[in-house]
Amino acid sequence: MAAAMAGSKGKKKKWSKGKSRDKVDNKVLMSKEQHERLYAEVPKMKLITVSAVVEKLKVNGGLARRALRLLADEGKIRPVLLSQSQAIYTRHIGDDE
């Protein structure tokens, strides 16, 4: 009986809190410095996606999508795949046939 009583007094299980992500506070408006970096760095990237621009410039996803559309309209980058969920661009090299 003493053994049964001792077993119930063991340590309580500690539940893990789970993994927590750091909150990012990306900008919803571009500063002049970010705008200059957009025109300087993004057209030189080989693979240009919305998430790559978000990481590089620390801007909101909607703002990155709009900026990529603007660069594509100006002819600085070229679309490879435009779908509803993902847009992939590449740098514009040479003339199109």
Stockholm file with secondary structure:
# STOCKHOLM 1.0

chainA/1-97         MAAAMAGSKGKKKKWSKGKSRDKVDNKVLMSKEQHERLYAEVPKMKLITVSAVVEKLKVNGGLARRALRLLADEGKIRPVLLSQSQAIYTRHIGDDE
#=GR chainA/1-97 SS CHHHHHHTTSCCCCCCCCCCCCCCCCBSSCCHHHHHHHHHHGGGCSSEEHHHHHHHHCBCHHHHHHHHHHHHHHTSEEEEEECSSCEEEEECCSCCC
#=GC SS_cons        CHHHHHHTTSCCCCCCCCCCCCCCCCBSSCCHHHHHHHHHHGGGCSSEEHHHHHHHHCBCHHHHHHHHHHHHHHTSEEEEEECSSCEEEEECCSCCC
//
